[in-house]
Amino acid sequence: MRFSERIGKKKPLTEIRKEGLSKELVNSLWTIYLEFTLASKSVEKVYQDYTEKSRFFRSLWIHFFKRPIDNLGMNYGEVSYYDANTVVRKWYYEAEWYEKLDFIEFCINYDDNKYSEAYNGFLKKELSAYRYIDGQISEINSKEEIVEIENAITQNDTYRSVKAHLKTALRHFSDLKNPDFRNSVKESISAVESMCKIILNDDKTTLGQALKLIEKEHQIPKALQAAFSSLYGYTSNEGGIRHALLEENIKIDSEEARFMLVTCSAFINYLKSKI
């Protein structure tokens, strides 16, 4: 906490920001882009058609902005870095907050997550509700939630179907423009069901049957057994969320979708630890 905040002259950040980005965060993300994403690109041409920096701007133009390549300024066969970045900066500071996060997501993915910790550090510091996880920026509020989801997704190929469902759930949940909370919940549940089928080596078992067998075969505390039963009741085809999902008038909001994504991820991690 700063001196001005300690003496009550300036109000400290206390609430997680879900809509929009603070001015400070916008500036910090731009600085990370300049000092990590952009500065890391070489301007030396070594056995390549273009320098690393030119390749980055070309990719940005073609795949992110989707602008015609002939309006990207070139100089002696290379991108004019200063001119290109001037255009990017103008766009960035005029863009909507979710478009700014689209840009940051593109930059992180371009470098194969190399600088995700730097970006996430400022997102956390400025109490943003968003973090970069496994290829996309998602609305996640705590470190514990992030850890559970990351651990569940980063499984080996044995759990390929589980990973696929969780990634789809995360993608539906994280779409800043058109989130699909209903299908996110469906995919989270399906991930648990896939995990149970893998444990029992039975593709035909239902989630309810699988949970009962797993409870018998592994030493699971009674409290967790009750939680498992509640999860089944919540996700069952009749009277549970799956049944309700068939009714379009039933609203599935972000809080419910996040709860299911985090809970199912934690459940999967727990089950994996027992086998």
Stockholm file with secondary structure:
# STOCKHOLM 1.0

chainA/1-275         MRFSERIGKKKPLTEIRKEGLSKELVNSLWTIYLEFTLASKSVEKVYQDYTEKSRFFRSLWIHFFKRPIDNLGMNYGEVSYYDANTVVRKWYYEAEWYEKLDFIEFCINYDDNKYSEAYNGFLKKELSAYRYIDGQISEINSKEEIVEIENAITQNDTYRSVKAHLKTALRHFSDLKNPDFRNSVKESISAVESMCKIILNDDKTTLGQALKLIEKEHQIPKALQAAFSSLYGYTSNEGGIRHALLEENIKIDSEEARFMLVTCSAFINYLKSKI
#=GR chainA/1-275 SS CCHHHHTTSSCCCCSCBCSSCCHHHHHHHHHHIIIIIITTSCCCCSSSSSCHHHHHHHHIIIIIICCCGGGSCEETTEECHHHHHHHHHHHHHHSCHHHHHHHHHHHHHHTTTTTHHHHHHHHHHTTBSEEEETTEEEECCCHHHHHHHHHHHSCCGGGHHHHHHHHHHHHHHHCSSSCCHHHHHHHHHHHHHHHHHHHHTCTTCCHHHHHHHHHHHSCCCHHHHHHHHHHHHHHCTTTSHHHHHTCTTSCCCHHHHHHHHHHHHHHHHHHHHHC
#=GC SS_cons         CCHHHHTTSSCCCCSCBCSSCCHHHHHHHHHHIIIIIITTSCCCCSSSSSCHHHHHHHHIIIIIICCCGGGSCEETTEECHHHHHHHHHHHHHHSCHHHHHHHHHHHHHHTTTTTHHHHHHHHHHTTBSEEEETTEEEECCCHHHHHHHHHHHSCCGGGHHHHHHHHHHHHHHHCSSSCCHHHHHHHHHHHHHHHHHHHHTCTTCCHHHHHHHHHHHSCCCHHHHHHHHHHHHHHCTTTSHHHHHTCTTSCCCHHHHHHHHHHHHHHHHHHHHHC
//
